[in-house]
Amino acid sequence: FYGSLSALPKFGTTTSPAAAFILVSMLSTAYIAHYNAPRFYTNLKDRSVKKFNVLTAAGFGASIAIMGTMMAMGFLTFGAASSGFVLNNYASGDALATVARVAILASIIFGYPLTFVGFRDGALEVAGVGGKDGQVSQKTKDISTVLGLAFFTVAGTFIRNLGLVSSVGGALLGSAIIYIFPALSYIKAVGMGLTDDGKAVGTGIYTKNESAMEVLVNKFIAVLGVFLAVVGVTVSLK
């Protein structure tokens, strides 16, 4: 049994505190859902900001509990020998690990389209593809889908260290989507001007002083995101 393990459990080793930033970067990839947030809000029955906040808190709360439990169980089993993809630590003959691998496969197969569509539509929009009304033809969508899938499939066959992909991707993309872009978007919206009654454009709930404080907080969040991105990538690549 032990002979079929990729690495034996390893505990009691000393790790640099800077390694905590690798964990932060990986966690960033777990909570990137912003690109689907407008779609979820639009599809919410009898939608309101209050109801959407409850939905968001419940969804992220459940994700934190489930992923935190799985992460702790994996690390407490293998310690410092934990692989970037922890199922690789289990023996090939482990029946429960095999079931977990099948479950991961199903999750990727059925969850990948949701992620890919968000990426494809965003990439086409950034590239300025579309007519005067911004609509993209189905043919363009089909071609970009085939090219995108082909690229990621080929890349996936050569990339083995999933932990490195998760940490570097989380440090760059996660920090950008979670911390930097939302903060800059808010700052830009407020910077476009205030209404006559002193409330920020598009919010209708903040006074002028409150908006100034919100801008200050968002500037701090943006700087924090840049810091986490730089440190996360640096530590992950060491």
Residue frames as a rotation matrix with the C-alpha (Angstrom) as fourth column:
PHE 1
0.570 0.822 0.000 0.00
0.822 -0.570 0.000 0.00
0.000 0.000 -1.000 0.00
TYR 2
0.589 -0.383 -0.712 2.67
0.100 -0.839 0.534 2.51
-0.802 -0.385 -0.456 1.05
GLY 3
-0.436 -0.825 0.359 4.72
0.455 0.142 0.879 1.60
-0.776 0.547 0.314 -1.99
SER 4
-0.189 0.454 0.871 2.01
0.967 -0.067 0.245 3.00
0.170 0.889 -0.426 -4.26
LEU 5
0.705 0.405 -0.582 1.97
0.552 -0.829 0.091 6.40
-0.446 -0.386 -0.808 -2.54
SER 6
0.638 -0.466 0.613 3.62
0.387 -0.495 -0.778 9.31
0.666 0.733 -0.136 -4.35
ALA 7
-0.409 -0.747 0.525 4.98
-0.247 -0.463 -0.851 10.61
0.879 -0.478 0.004 -1.02
LEU 8
-0.214 0.285 -0.934 4.72
0.822 0.570 -0.014 9.50
0.528 -0.771 -0.356 2.59
PRO 9
0.810 0.563 0.163 3.10
0.366 -0.704 0.609 11.82
0.458 -0.434 -0.776 5.16
LYS 10
-0.312 -0.950 -0.033 5.55
0.737 -0.220 -0.639 14.36
0.600 -0.223 0.768 6.61
PHE 11
0.795 0.591 0.136 5.00
0.325 -0.605 0.727 16.36
0.512 -0.534 -0.673 9.80
GLY 12
0.704 -0.456 -0.544 7.05
0.550 -0.133 0.824 18.48
-0.449 -0.880 0.157 12.17
THR 13
-0.173 -0.787 0.593 8.92
0.972 -0.234 -0.027 20.47
0.160 0.571 0.805 9.52
THR 14
-0.149 0.033 -0.988 9.59
0.438 -0.894 -0.096 24.18
-0.886 -0.448 0.119 9.83
THR 15
0.051 0.272 0.961 8.01
0.990 -0.137 -0.014 26.37
0.128 0.952 -0.276 7.16
SER 16
-0.912 -0.407 0.048 8.63
0.404 -0.913 -0.055 30.04
0.066 -0.030 0.997 6.41
PRO 17
-0.313 0.833 -0.456 5.77
0.371 -0.335 -0.866 32.34
-0.874 -0.441 -0.205 7.47
ALA 18
-0.540 0.060 -0.840 5.88
-0.650 -0.664 0.370 33.75
-0.535 0.746 0.397 3.95
ALA 19
-0.986 0.165 -0.025 4.40
0.118 0.794 0.596 30.45
0.118 0.585 -0.802 2.75
ALA 20
-0.401 0.889 -0.223 1.09
0.485 0.000 -0.874 31.65
-0.777 -0.459 -0.431 4.18
PHE 21
-0.240 0.282 -0.929 0.79
-0.622 -0.779 -0.076 33.90
-0.745 0.560 0.362 1.12
ILE 22
-0.933 -0.042 -0.358 0.66
-0.307 0.613 0.728 30.78
0.189 0.789 -0.584 -1.07
LEU 23
-0.657 0.741 -0.139 -2.41
0.721 0.564 -0.403 29.67
-0.220 -0.365 -0.905 0.90
VAL 24
-0.184 0.581 -0.793 -3.94
0.034 -0.803 -0.596 33.14
-0.982 -0.137 0.128 0.53
SER 25
-0.601 -0.110 -0.792 -3.36
-0.739 -0.300 0.603 32.98
-0.304 0.948 0.099 -3.23
MET 26
-0.949 0.263 -0.174 -4.95
0.170 0.891 0.421 29.53
0.265 0.370 -0.891 -3.47
LEU 27
-0.447 0.823 -0.350 -7.94
0.665 0.044 -0.745 30.66
-0.598 -0.566 -0.568 -1.43
SER 28
-0.459 0.248 -0.853 -8.41
-0.439 -0.898 -0.024 33.54
-0.772 0.364 0.521 -3.87
THR 29
-0.865 0.116 -0.489 -9.17
-0.429 0.336 0.839 31.07
0.261 0.935 -0.240 -6.65
ALA 30
-0.791 0.571 -0.221 -11.88
0.612 0.752 -0.245 29.49
0.026 -0.329 -0.944 -4.49
TYR 31
-0.078 0.789 -0.610 -13.96
0.669 -0.412 -0.619 32.66
-0.739 -0.456 -0.495 -4.24
ILE 32
-0.892 -0.169 -0.419 -13.79
-0.198 -0.687 0.699 34.16
-0.406 0.706 0.579 -7.71
ALA 33
-0.382 0.831 0.405 -17.45
0.852 0.486 -0.194 34.46
-0.358 0.271 -0.893 -8.63
HIS 34
-0.352 0.236 -0.906 -17.75
0.050 -0.962 -0.270 38.12
-0.935 -0.140 0.327 -9.56
TYR 35
-0.906 -0.046 -0.421 -18.09
-0.397 -0.251 0.883 37.61
-0.147 0.967 0.209 -13.30
ASN 36
-0.664 0.716 -0.217 -21.28
0.455 0.617 0.642 35.60
0.593 0.327 -0.736 -12.72
ALA 37
-0.764 0.341 -0.547 -22.72
0.474 -0.280 -0.835 37.84
-0.437 -0.898 0.052 -10.01
PRO 38
-0.674 0.562 -0.481 -24.81
-0.651 -0.758 0.026 40.04
-0.350 0.331 0.877 -12.38
ARG 39
-0.542 0.457 -0.705 -26.26
-0.416 0.583 0.698 36.91
0.730 0.671 -0.126 -14.01
PHE 40
-0.688 0.265 -0.675 -27.14
0.637 0.667 -0.387 35.40
0.348 -0.696 -0.628 -10.63
TYR 41
-0.784 0.392 -0.481 -28.78
0.088 -0.697 -0.711 38.65
-0.614 -0.600 0.512 -9.54
THR 42
-0.639 0.534 -0.554 -30.77
-0.768 -0.403 0.497 38.92
0.042 0.743 0.668 -12.76
ASN 43
-0.435 0.430 -0.791 -32.06
-0.165 0.825 0.540 35.34
0.885 0.365 -0.288 -12.43
LEU 44
-0.970 0.056 -0.235 -32.99
0.242 0.218 -0.945 35.75
-0.002 -0.974 -0.226 -8.75
LYS 45
-0.201 0.974 0.103 -36.76
0.719 0.076 0.690 35.48
0.665 0.213 -0.716 -8.20
ASP 46
0.833 0.553 0.029 -38.27
0.425 -0.672 0.607 38.67
0.356 -0.493 -0.794 -6.72
ARG 47
-0.002 -0.993 -0.117 -34.75
0.886 0.053 -0.460 40.06
0.463 -0.105 0.880 -6.67
SER 48
0.936 0.080 0.342 -33.56
-0.075 -0.906 0.416 42.75
0.343 -0.415 -0.842 -4.31
VAL 49
0.048 -0.983 0.174 -30.16
-0.502 -0.175 -0.847 43.77
0.863 -0.047 -0.502 -2.96
LYS 50
-0.033 -0.009 0.999 -31.09
-0.991 0.132 -0.032 42.48
-0.131 -0.991 -0.013 0.50
LYS 51
0.839 0.396 0.373 -32.11
-0.350 0.918 -0.185 39.06
-0.416 0.025 0.909 -0.84
PHE 52
0.744 -0.625 -0.235 -28.99
-0.055 0.294 -0.954 38.90
0.666 0.723 0.185 -3.00
ASN 53
-0.086 -0.774 0.627 -26.82
-0.830 -0.292 -0.475 39.70
0.551 -0.561 -0.618 0.04
VAL 54
0.305 0.281 0.910 -28.42
-0.795 0.601 0.081 36.82
-0.524 -0.748 0.406 1.93
LEU 55
0.997 0.071 0.002 -27.87
-0.054 0.779 -0.624 34.50
-0.046 0.623 0.781 -1.03
THR 56
0.422 -0.907 0.001 -24.22
-0.327 -0.153 -0.933 35.60
0.846 0.393 -0.361 -1.33
ALA 57
-0.113 -0.449 0.887 -23.54
-0.983 -0.078 -0.165 35.17
0.143 -0.890 -0.432 2.40
ALA 58
0.596 0.409 0.691 -25.11
-0.536 0.843 -0.036 31.71
-0.598 -0.349 0.722 2.41
GLY 59
0.965 -0.219 -0.143 -23.23
-0.004 0.536 -0.844 30.60
0.262 0.815 0.516 -0.71
PHE 60
0.156 -0.973 0.172 -19.83
-0.426 -0.223 -0.877 31.84
0.891 0.063 -0.449 0.39
GLY 61
0.061 -0.085 0.995 -20.41
-0.995 0.075 0.067 30.67
-0.080 -0.994 -0.080 3.96
ALA 62
0.853 0.298 0.428 -21.14
-0.271 0.955 -0.124 27.13
-0.445 -0.010 0.895 2.79
SER 63
0.774 -0.618 -0.135 -18.12
0.012 0.228 -0.973 27.23
0.633 0.752 0.185 0.47
ILE 64
0.004 -0.788 0.616 -15.83
-0.798 -0.373 -0.473 28.35
0.603 -0.489 -0.630 3.29
ALA 65
0.287 0.179 0.941 -17.08
-0.851 0.498 0.165 25.59
-0.439 -0.849 0.295 5.60
ILE 66
0.963 0.141 0.232 -16.81
-0.029 0.903 -0.429 22.81
-0.270 0.407 0.873 3.01
MET 67
0.649 -0.760 0.009 -13.49
0.019 0.004 -1.000 23.84
0.760 0.650 0.017 1.50
GLY 68
0.090 -0.610 0.787 -11.95
-0.905 -0.379 -0.191 24.61
0.415 -0.696 -0.586 4.89
THR 69
0.545 0.195 0.815 -12.90
-0.616 0.752 0.232 21.16
-0.568 -0.629 0.531 6.15
MET 70
0.977 -0.172 0.129 -11.52
0.214 0.719 -0.661 19.40
0.021 0.673 0.739 3.08
MET 71
0.440 -0.859 0.261 -8.30
-0.313 -0.420 -0.852 21.44
0.842 0.293 -0.454 3.18
ALA 72
0.127 -0.365 0.922 -7.74
-0.992 -0.072 0.108 20.68
0.027 -0.928 -0.371 6.86
MET 73
0.762 0.224 0.607 -8.42
-0.316 0.948 0.047 16.96
-0.565 -0.228 0.793 6.40
GLY 74
0.888 -0.460 0.006 -5.96
0.193 0.361 -0.912 16.72
0.417 0.811 0.410 3.52
PHE 75
0.192 -0.871 0.453 -3.19
-0.532 -0.480 -0.697 18.57
0.824 -0.108 -0.556 5.33
LEU 76
0.209 -0.074 0.975 -3.70
-0.956 0.197 0.219 16.72
-0.208 -0.978 -0.030 8.61
THR 77
0.937 0.131 0.325 -3.34
-0.067 0.977 -0.200 13.45
-0.344 0.166 0.924 6.66
PHE 78
0.661 -0.676 0.326 -0.17
0.700 0.398 -0.593 14.21
0.271 0.620 0.736 4.67
GLY 79
0.488 -0.484 -0.726 1.32
0.462 -0.562 0.686 17.35
-0.740 -0.670 -0.051 6.23
ALA 80
0.085 -0.571 -0.816 4.20
-0.492 -0.736 0.465 18.95
-0.866 0.362 -0.344 4.34
ALA 81
-0.817 -0.398 0.418 4.06
0.096 0.620 0.778 16.13
-0.569 0.676 -0.469 1.77
SER 82
0.200 0.977 0.071 0.63
0.333 0.001 -0.943 17.28
-0.921 0.213 -0.326 0.55
SER 83
-0.591 -0.346 0.729 0.53
0.778 -0.008 0.628 17.54
-0.211 0.938 0.274 -3.24
GLY 84
-0.930 0.265 -0.257 -0.87
-0.315 -0.931 0.182 20.52
-0.191 0.251 0.949 -5.09
PHE 85
0.003 0.919 -0.394 -3.71
-0.773 0.252 0.583 18.16
0.635 0.302 0.711 -6.03
VAL 86
-0.272 -0.269 0.924 -4.12
-0.942 0.271 -0.199 16.26
-0.197 -0.924 -0.327 -2.78
LEU 87
0.765 0.593 0.253 -5.81
-0.522 0.799 -0.298 13.24
-0.379 0.096 0.921 -4.37
ASN 88
0.521 -0.665 -0.535 -2.44
-0.423 0.343 -0.838 12.45
0.741 0.664 -0.103 -5.97
ASN 89
-0.349 -0.658 0.668 -1.19
-0.907 0.059 -0.416 11.66
0.235 -0.751 -0.617 -2.45
TYR 90
0.280 0.560 0.780 -3.57
-0.736 0.647 -0.201 8.74
-0.617 -0.517 0.593 -2.09
ALA 91
-0.640 -0.525 0.561 -2.72
-0.142 0.798 0.585 5.25
-0.755 0.294 -0.585 -3.28
SER 92
-0.700 0.344 -0.626 -4.02
-0.689 -0.096 0.718 4.27
0.187 0.934 0.304 -6.71
GLY 93
-0.652 0.444 -0.615 -5.83
0.274 0.894 0.355 1.34
0.707 0.063 -0.704 -5.09
ASP 94
-0.901 0.352 -0.254 -7.67
0.144 -0.309 -0.940 3.50
-0.410 -0.884 0.227 -2.55
ALA 95
-0.445 0.796 0.409 -11.35
0.888 0.332 0.319 2.98
0.118 0.505 -0.855 -3.36
LEU 96
0.442 0.651 -0.617 -12.63
0.737 -0.656 -0.165 6.17
-0.512 -0.381 -0.770 -1.70
ALA 97
-0.268 -0.613 -0.743 -9.92
-0.057 -0.760 0.647 8.24
-0.962 0.215 0.169 -3.39
THR 98
-0.907 -0.016 0.421 -11.01
0.399 0.287 0.871 6.77
-0.134 0.958 -0.254 -6.73
VAL 99
0.082 0.996 0.041 -14.60
0.996 -0.081 -0.021 7.80
-0.017 0.042 -0.999 -6.01
ALA 100
0.341 -0.027 -0.940 -13.35
0.328 -0.933 0.146 11.30
-0.881 -0.358 -0.310 -5.19
ARG 101
-0.731 -0.661 -0.171 -11.42
0.025 -0.277 0.961 11.44
-0.682 0.698 0.219 -8.48
VAL 102
-0.593 0.609 0.527 -14.57
0.788 0.303 0.536 10.49
0.167 0.733 -0.660 -10.39
ALA 103
0.411 0.761 -0.503 -16.49
0.846 -0.523 -0.099 13.20
-0.339 -0.384 -0.859 -8.50
ILE 104
-0.118 -0.554 -0.824 -13.83
0.054 -0.832 0.552 15.77
-0.992 0.021 0.128 -9.44
LEU 105
-0.911 -0.202 0.360 -14.10
0.333 0.158 0.930 14.67
-0.244 0.967 -0.076 -13.07
ALA 106
-0.099 0.964 0.248 -17.88
0.981 0.052 0.189 15.15
0.169 0.262 -0.950 -13.00
SER 107
0.403 0.210 -0.891 -17.48
0.558 -0.828 0.057 18.55
-0.725 -0.520 -0.451 -11.35
ILE 108
-0.549 -0.694 -0.465 -15.06
-0.012 -0.550 0.835 19.69
-0.836 0.464 0.294 -14.06
ILE 109
-0.806 0.255 0.534 -17.20
0.592 0.332 0.734 18.37
0.010 0.908 -0.418 -16.90
PHE 110
0.129 0.983 0.129 -20.40
0.948 -0.160 0.274 20.06
0.290 0.087 -0.953 -15.71
GLY 111
0.552 0.060 -0.832 -18.85
0.542 -0.784 0.303 23.16
-0.634 -0.618 -0.465 -14.14
TYR 112
-0.488 -0.869 0.078 -16.35
0.596 -0.266 0.758 24.01
-0.638 0.416 0.648 -16.86
PRO 113
-0.257 0.411 0.875 -18.92
0.876 -0.284 0.391 25.38
0.409 0.866 -0.287 -19.35
LEU 114
0.768 0.586 -0.257 -20.12
0.638 -0.665 0.389 27.93
0.057 -0.463 -0.884 -16.79
THR 115
0.318 -0.751 -0.578 -16.60
0.293 -0.502 0.814 29.22
-0.902 -0.428 0.060 -16.23
PHE 116
-0.556 -0.615 0.559 -15.61
0.686 0.041 0.727 29.06
-0.470 0.788 0.399 -19.87
VAL 117
0.184 0.703 0.686 -18.64
0.920 -0.369 0.131 31.00
0.346 0.607 -0.715 -21.12
GLY 118
0.865 0.091 -0.493 -17.81
0.346 -0.820 0.456 33.80
-0.363 -0.565 -0.741 -18.70
PHE 119
-0.094 -0.981 -0.170 -14.21
0.264 -0.189 0.946 33.84
-0.960 0.044 0.277 -19.94
ARG 120
-0.462 -0.087 0.882 -15.19
0.870 0.149 0.470 33.70
-0.172 0.985 0.007 -23.60
ASP 121
0.529 0.759 0.380 -17.77
0.801 -0.595 0.072 36.48
0.281 0.266 -0.922 -23.42
GLY 122
0.756 -0.302 -0.580 -15.43
0.195 -0.742 0.641 38.68
-0.625 -0.598 -0.502 -21.41
ALA 123
-0.309 -0.933 0.186 -12.53
0.437 0.034 0.899 38.09
-0.845 0.359 0.397 -23.81
LEU 124
-0.238 0.298 0.924 -14.68
0.961 -0.067 0.269 38.94
0.142 0.952 -0.270 -26.83
GLU 125
0.811 0.582 -0.055 -15.93
0.581 -0.791 0.191 42.09
0.068 -0.187 -0.980 -25.15
VAL 126
0.423 -0.749 -0.510 -12.41
0.139 -0.503 0.853 43.23
-0.896 -0.432 -0.108 -24.25
ALA 127
-0.530 -0.654 0.540 -11.29
0.585 0.179 0.791 42.52
-0.614 0.735 0.287 -27.82
GLY 128
-0.463 0.412 -0.785 -14.10
-0.471 -0.864 -0.176 44.72
-0.751 0.288 0.594 -29.12
VAL 129
-0.990 0.130 0.053 -15.66
0.122 0.607 0.785 41.92
0.070 0.784 -0.617 -31.14
GLY 130
-0.267 0.960 -0.085 -19.26
0.750 0.152 -0.643 42.56
-0.605 -0.236 -0.761 -32.15
GLY 131
-0.123 0.330 0.936 -21.44
0.863 -0.431 0.265 44.80
0.490 0.840 -0.232 -34.23
LYS 132
-0.538 -0.041 0.842 -22.57
-0.079 -0.992 -0.098 48.33
0.839 -0.119 0.530 -33.50
ASP 133
0.457 0.800 0.389 -25.07
-0.557 -0.083 0.826 47.00
0.693 -0.594 0.408 -30.99
GLY 134
-0.204 -0.660 0.723 -22.36
-0.979 0.149 -0.140 44.97
-0.016 -0.736 -0.677 -29.25
GLN 135
0.681 0.532 0.503 -23.96
-0.519 0.835 -0.181 41.67
-0.517 -0.138 0.845 -30.24
VAL 136
-0.486 -0.873 -0.040 -21.58
-0.730 0.380 0.568 38.84
-0.481 0.305 -0.822 -31.17
SER 137
0.182 0.560 -0.808 -22.62
-0.905 0.417 0.085 36.44
0.384 0.716 0.583 -33.92
GLN 138
0.810 0.190 0.555 -23.09
-0.431 0.834 0.344 32.77
-0.397 -0.518 0.758 -33.11
LYS 139
0.837 -0.544 -0.064 -20.39
0.273 0.515 -0.812 31.87
0.475 0.662 0.579 -35.64
THR 140
0.085 -0.822 0.564 -17.87
-0.459 -0.534 -0.710 34.04
0.884 -0.199 -0.423 -33.79
LYS 141
0.314 0.108 0.943 -18.86
-0.943 0.150 0.297 32.45
-0.110 -0.983 0.149 -30.51
ASP 142
0.980 0.094 0.173 -18.46
-0.075 0.990 -0.117 28.97
-0.182 0.101 0.978 -31.97
ILE 143
0.561 -0.828 0.020 -15.02
0.181 0.099 -0.979 29.70
0.808 0.552 0.205 -33.44
SER 144
-0.052 -0.588 0.807 -13.75
-0.732 -0.528 -0.431 31.34
0.679 -0.613 -0.403 -30.23
THR 145
0.623 0.339 0.705 -15.09
-0.743 0.538 0.397 28.40
-0.244 -0.772 0.587 -28.22
VAL 146
0.961 -0.273 -0.044 -13.23
0.229 0.876 -0.424 25.83
0.154 0.397 0.905 -30.35
LEU 147
0.253 -0.922 0.292 -9.99
0.024 -0.296 -0.955 27.83
0.967 0.249 -0.053 -30.29
GLY 148
0.090 -0.169 0.982 -10.22
-0.905 -0.426 0.010 28.47
0.417 -0.889 -0.191 -26.56
LEU 149
0.824 0.283 0.492 -10.96
-0.481 0.808 0.341 24.85
-0.301 -0.518 0.801 -25.69
ALA 150
0.817 -0.566 -0.109 -8.14
0.317 0.599 -0.735 23.65
0.481 0.566 0.669 -27.94
PHE 151
0.075 -0.825 0.560 -5.64
-0.343 -0.549 -0.763 26.00
0.936 -0.134 -0.324 -26.30
PHE 152
0.123 0.011 0.992 -6.57
-0.988 -0.090 0.123 25.13
0.091 -0.996 0.000 -22.72
THR 153
0.959 0.229 0.166 -6.72
-0.241 0.969 0.054 21.41
-0.148 -0.092 0.985 -23.49
VAL 154
0.564 -0.821 -0.089 -3.22
0.290 0.297 -0.910 21.39
0.773 0.487 0.406 -24.99
ALA 155
-0.102 -0.600 0.793 -1.87
-0.609 -0.593 -0.527 23.51
0.787 -0.537 -0.305 -22.13
GLY 156
0.484 0.409 0.773 -3.50
-0.874 0.269 0.405 21.20
-0.042 -0.872 0.488 -19.60
THR 157
0.962 -0.137 -0.238 -1.73
0.080 0.969 -0.234 18.14
0.262 0.205 0.943 -21.01
PHE 158
0.136 -0.990 0.043 1.69
0.353 0.008 -0.936 19.68
0.926 0.143 0.350 -20.24
ILE 159
-0.208 -0.166 0.964 0.99
-0.706 -0.657 -0.265 21.33
0.677 -0.736 0.019 -16.88
ARG 160
-0.124 0.060 -0.990 1.47
0.353 0.936 0.012 18.94
0.927 -0.348 -0.137 -13.96
ASN 161
-0.810 -0.261 -0.525 1.86
0.576 -0.184 -0.796 21.15
0.111 -0.948 0.300 -10.89
LEU 162
0.046 0.937 0.346 -1.73
0.650 -0.291 0.702 22.17
0.758 0.192 -0.623 -10.15
GLY 163
0.403 0.046 -0.914 -0.68
0.868 -0.337 0.365 23.74
-0.291 -0.940 -0.176 -6.87
LEU 164
-0.644 -0.707 -0.292 1.56
0.530 -0.688 0.496 26.21
-0.552 0.165 0.818 -8.71
VAL 165
-0.669 0.482 0.565 -1.20
0.460 -0.328 0.825 27.02
0.583 0.812 -0.003 -11.20
SER 166
0.354 0.878 -0.323 -3.65
0.795 -0.100 0.599 27.59
0.493 -0.469 -0.733 -8.37
SER 167
0.221 -0.319 -0.921 -1.32
0.797 -0.485 0.360 29.79
-0.562 -0.814 0.147 -6.33
VAL 168
-0.822 -0.565 -0.075 0.01
0.404 -0.670 0.623 31.91
-0.402 0.482 0.778 -9.21
GLY 169
-0.538 0.705 0.463 -3.42
0.499 -0.176 0.849 32.19
0.680 0.687 -0.257 -10.85
GLY 170
0.413 0.707 -0.574 -4.98
0.880 -0.147 0.452 33.11
0.235 -0.692 -0.683 -7.53
ALA 171
-0.168 -0.577 -0.799 -2.30
0.716 -0.629 0.304 35.70
-0.678 -0.521 0.519 -6.79
LEU 172
-0.966 -0.258 0.010 -2.72
0.183 -0.657 0.731 37.41
-0.182 0.708 0.682 -10.17
LEU 173
-0.596 0.790 0.144 -6.31
0.135 -0.078 0.988 36.84
0.792 0.608 -0.061 -11.30
GLY 174
0.068 0.646 -0.760 -7.82
0.908 0.275 0.315 36.38
0.412 -0.712 -0.568 -7.86
SER 175
-0.404 -0.294 -0.866 -6.30
0.715 -0.692 -0.098 39.55
-0.571 -0.659 0.490 -6.45
ALA 176
-0.999 0.007 0.051 -7.33
0.030 -0.728 0.685 41.49
0.042 0.686 0.727 -9.55
ILE 177
-0.415 0.909 -0.031 -10.95
0.172 0.111 0.979 40.31
0.894 0.401 -0.203 -9.60
ILE 178
0.182 0.511 -0.840 -11.51
0.895 0.267 0.356 40.27
0.406 -0.817 -0.409 -5.83
TYR 179
0.085 -0.252 -0.964 -9.61
0.794 -0.567 0.218 43.34
-0.601 -0.784 0.152 -4.66
ILE 180
-0.730 -0.615 -0.297 -8.34
0.357 -0.714 0.602 45.56
-0.582 0.334 0.741 -7.47
PHE 181
-0.829 0.372 0.418 -10.99
0.368 -0.200 0.908 45.76
0.422 0.906 0.029 -10.20
PRO 182
0.179 0.961 -0.213 -14.08
0.880 -0.060 0.471 46.22
0.440 -0.272 -0.856 -7.96
ALA 183
0.129 -0.193 -0.973 -12.31
0.738 -0.636 0.224 48.92
-0.662 -0.747 0.060 -5.96
LEU 184
-0.854 -0.496 -0.158 -11.16
0.248 -0.654 0.715 50.78
-0.458 0.571 0.681 -9.07
SER 185
-0.536 0.739 0.408 -14.64
0.631 0.030 0.775 50.48
0.560 0.673 -0.483 -10.59
TYR 186
0.399 0.706 -0.586 -16.22
0.917 -0.304 0.258 52.10
0.004 -0.640 -0.768 -7.54
ILE 187
-0.202 -0.562 -0.802 -13.61
0.505 -0.761 0.407 54.86
-0.839 -0.323 0.437 -7.43
LYS 188
-0.946 -0.151 0.288 -14.19
0.324 -0.344 0.881 55.58
-0.034 0.927 0.375 -11.13
ALA 189
-0.160 0.973 0.165 -17.98
0.828 0.041 0.560 55.64
0.538 0.226 -0.812 -10.68
VAL 190
0.464 0.291 -0.837 -17.78
0.784 -0.574 0.235 58.14
-0.412 -0.766 -0.494 -7.85
GLY 191
-0.457 -0.767 -0.451 -15.17
0.409 -0.631 0.659 60.17
-0.790 0.117 0.602 -9.71
MET 192
-0.628 0.282 0.726 -17.58
0.732 -0.103 0.673 60.64
0.264 0.954 -0.142 -12.60
GLY 193
-0.675 0.331 0.660 -19.56
-0.267 -0.943 0.199 63.04
0.688 -0.042 0.724 -10.43
LEU 194
-0.857 0.439 -0.271 -22.15
0.429 0.313 -0.847 63.42
-0.287 -0.842 -0.456 -7.68
THR 195
-0.152 0.892 0.426 -25.87
0.818 -0.128 0.561 64.09
0.555 0.433 -0.710 -8.01
ASP 196
-0.170 0.141 0.975 -27.42
-0.125 -0.985 0.120 67.32
0.978 -0.102 0.185 -6.78
ASP 197
0.782 0.540 0.310 -28.52
-0.373 0.008 0.928 65.75
0.499 -0.841 0.208 -3.51
GLY 198
0.129 -0.852 0.507 -24.94
-0.990 -0.144 0.011 64.74
0.064 -0.503 -0.862 -2.69
LYS 199
0.525 0.096 0.846 -25.38
-0.324 0.942 0.094 61.04
-0.787 -0.323 0.525 -3.28
ALA 200
-0.549 -0.835 0.026 -22.95
-0.343 0.254 0.904 58.97
-0.762 0.488 -0.426 -5.30
VAL 201
-0.120 0.462 -0.879 -23.97
-0.992 -0.024 0.122 58.20
0.035 0.887 0.461 -8.85
GLY 202
-0.195 0.107 -0.975 -25.63
-0.451 0.873 0.186 54.82
0.871 0.476 -0.122 -9.14
THR 203
-0.822 -0.142 -0.551 -25.90
0.358 0.624 -0.695 54.15
0.443 -0.769 -0.462 -5.38
GLY 204
-0.050 0.858 0.512 -28.41
-0.145 -0.513 0.846 56.62
0.988 -0.032 0.151 -3.99
ILE 205
0.732 0.350 -0.585 -27.45
0.452 0.392 0.801 55.69
0.510 -0.850 0.129 -0.43
TYR 206
-0.028 -0.837 -0.547 -24.17
0.997 -0.066 0.049 57.45
-0.077 -0.544 0.836 0.38
THR 207
0.906 0.183 -0.381 -23.77
0.204 -0.979 0.015 61.10
-0.370 -0.091 -0.924 1.32
LYS 208
0.755 -0.654 0.047 -20.82
-0.278 -0.384 -0.881 63.10
0.594 0.652 -0.471 -0.03
ASN 209
0.112 -0.737 0.666 -18.73
-0.993 -0.109 0.047 62.51
0.038 -0.667 -0.744 3.11
GLU 210
0.428 0.114 0.897 -19.62
-0.353 0.934 0.050 58.82
-0.832 -0.338 0.440 3.18
SER 211
0.990 -0.069 0.124 -18.65
0.141 0.368 -0.919 58.50
0.017 0.927 0.374 -0.47
ALA 212
0.449 -0.878 0.163 -15.27
-0.700 -0.460 -0.546 60.11
0.555 0.131 -0.822 0.25
MET 213
0.023 -0.399 0.917 -14.68
-0.869 0.446 0.215 57.55
-0.494 -0.802 -0.336 3.02
GLU 214
0.737 0.311 0.600 -15.75
-0.013 0.894 -0.448 54.74
-0.676 0.323 0.662 0.71
VAL 215
0.878 -0.467 -0.101 -13.27
-0.187 -0.140 -0.972 55.96
0.440 0.873 -0.211 -1.92
LEU 216
0.123 -0.866 0.484 -10.49
-0.968 -0.212 -0.134 56.00
0.219 -0.452 -0.865 0.66
VAL 217
0.194 0.023 0.981 -11.32
-0.545 0.834 0.088 52.46
-0.816 -0.552 0.174 1.79
ASN 218
0.923 0.214 0.320 -11.45
0.131 0.608 -0.783 51.24
-0.362 0.765 0.533 -1.80
LYS 219
0.601 -0.793 -0.101 -8.05
-0.605 -0.368 -0.707 52.80
0.523 0.486 -0.700 -2.54
PHE 220
-0.099 -0.611 0.785 -6.65
-0.946 0.301 0.116 50.84
-0.308 -0.732 -0.608 0.39
ILE 221
0.492 0.364 0.790 -8.28
-0.172 0.931 -0.322 47.64
-0.853 0.023 0.521 -0.91
ALA 222
0.981 -0.143 -0.127 -6.79
-0.117 0.078 -0.990 48.20
0.152 0.987 0.059 -4.39
VAL 223
0.184 -0.968 0.168 -3.30
-0.883 -0.238 -0.404 48.71
0.431 -0.074 -0.899 -2.95
LEU 224
-0.001 -0.108 0.994 -3.77
-0.731 0.678 0.073 45.64
-0.682 -0.727 -0.079 -0.76
GLY 225
0.855 0.390 0.342 -4.69
-0.054 0.722 -0.689 43.63
-0.515 0.571 0.639 -3.86
VAL 226
0.709 -0.673 -0.211 -1.52
-0.427 -0.171 -0.888 44.73
0.561 0.720 -0.409 -5.67
PHE 227
-0.083 -0.754 0.651 0.55
-0.996 0.039 -0.083 43.81
0.037 -0.655 -0.755 -2.60
LEU 228
0.248 0.257 0.934 -1.02
-0.450 0.884 -0.124 40.36
-0.858 -0.390 0.335 -2.32
ALA 229
0.991 0.124 -0.045 -0.55
-0.090 0.389 -0.917 39.75
-0.096 0.913 0.397 -6.05
VAL 230
0.417 -0.905 -0.083 3.15
-0.668 -0.244 -0.703 40.65
0.616 0.348 -0.707 -6.03
VAL 231
-0.264 -0.522 0.811 3.98
-0.944 0.313 -0.105 38.77
-0.199 -0.794 -0.575 -2.84
GLY 232
0.494 0.566 0.660 1.83
-0.435 0.818 -0.376 35.77
-0.753 -0.101 0.650 -3.80
VAL 233
0.957 -0.169 -0.236 3.51
-0.168 0.340 -0.925 35.30
0.236 0.925 0.297 -7.18
THR 234
0.148 -0.973 0.176 6.99
-0.815 -0.221 -0.536 35.85
0.560 -0.064 -0.826 -5.71
VAL 235
-0.214 -0.196 0.957 6.53
-0.856 0.509 -0.087 33.29
-0.470 -0.838 -0.277 -2.95
SER 236
0.708 0.588 0.392 4.79
-0.330 0.765 -0.553 30.76
-0.625 0.262 0.736 -5.22
LEU 237
0.882 -0.370 -0.291 7.62
-0.241 0.174 -0.955 30.79
0.404 0.912 0.064 -7.79
LYS 238
0.098 -0.885 0.455 10.37
-0.992 -0.123 -0.027 30.28
0.080 -0.449 -0.890 -5.23
